[in-house]
Amino acid sequence: MQEKITKKIKKLFAVSKHQQTIEEIFSCPACKSMLHFWFIKKTEFGCFRMYRCLKCKSAFVMPRLPANQIADLYRDLENLSDDIMADKYREKYPEVLEEEHKYPIFTINGRRIATHIRALTSNKNALDVGAGLGFYSQSLVAAGFHVQALEPDAKARDIFRRMNGFDAFDGYLDAKFVKSHKATYDIVLLTQLLEHMRDPDQVAEFINYLLTPGGITVIALPQFRSWLSILSGRHDRFIIPPHHLNFFTPSGLKLLMERHGFKLVCSENVTWFNPERVICRFKFRFLGLLVVALLTAFFNTADIFNKGNFLEAYFQKIE
């Protein structure tokens, strides 16, 4: 099953690792300037053409697959998860809670996001898109928001329900959902989602449609051209197509949202990691502790200069 799906993905993207298709012209999904060929990214799923924008400095996988093929691809990957992983999510649930208890990364991040939102609006109706296991929804509920969530993965929804006490909608951010929820929400939250989406323009349009006048959307994603991204170059750990297709800089994300009727009201850089995972890679614990101290200093400094690993941007719908 896994080999069959891998072959299918390779066939869909079908490009030689040595092929530089510089004759193809693509516009930047962020700012609509011309994209320039960067390099061929080789992964276990095949080779992918990477392009960069000289204006907003963002990068993208090009060409895009048709929407129906993207849907089939993710359906195949979900089926693969069902066949191979079985009930691994359920088995892992106590481990997820235990790790979050020791290193409450998502909880702290969720509380910070909720605090920022409360400072920007007094309205309460929120939608958590691609809610995953439900940590961010949990933080929003604890802060007094009325939360609904959207999550296509059945196993994640099961954990979400146990964590939050209510069900997330089964589905994607698509035209059907958006049409039935026009101007329903005061806040729309997208965490670690936009980098996966085939059509960022459509996502921004959908968010605008879902929000009430003056509503707030929060978009959190890996920051392309962070200090770590610059140091890593083509080996940036977030460049993992076909799972990630979009690699936004702050400028690129701002230009995308401005074209769809939003204004940036504030943004923040955050970098997090589990120190124990770093320490366990070293034979001697003191070496791991030293590396953790150095990484913490590096990432804290990067965040101060807006060059941290993750970008959290808050946009307001222009009334």
Secondary structure, DSSP 8 states (H G I E B T S, - for coil): -HHHHHHHHHHHH---TT---TT---B-TTT--BEEEEEEEEETTEEEEEEEETTT--EEESS---HHHHHHHHHHHHHHHHHHHTTHHHHHHHHHHHHHHHS-HHHHHHHHHHHHHHHH-S--EEEEET-TTSHHHHHHHHTT-EEEEE---HHHHHHHHHHHSS--BSS-S-HHHHHTTTT-EEEEEEES-GGG-S-HHHHHHHHHHHEEEEEEEEEEEE-TT-HHHHHHGGG-TT--TTT--EE--HHHHHHHHHTTTEEEEEEEEE----HHHHHTTSSSHHHHHHHHHHHHHHHHHHHHTT-SSEEEEEEEE--
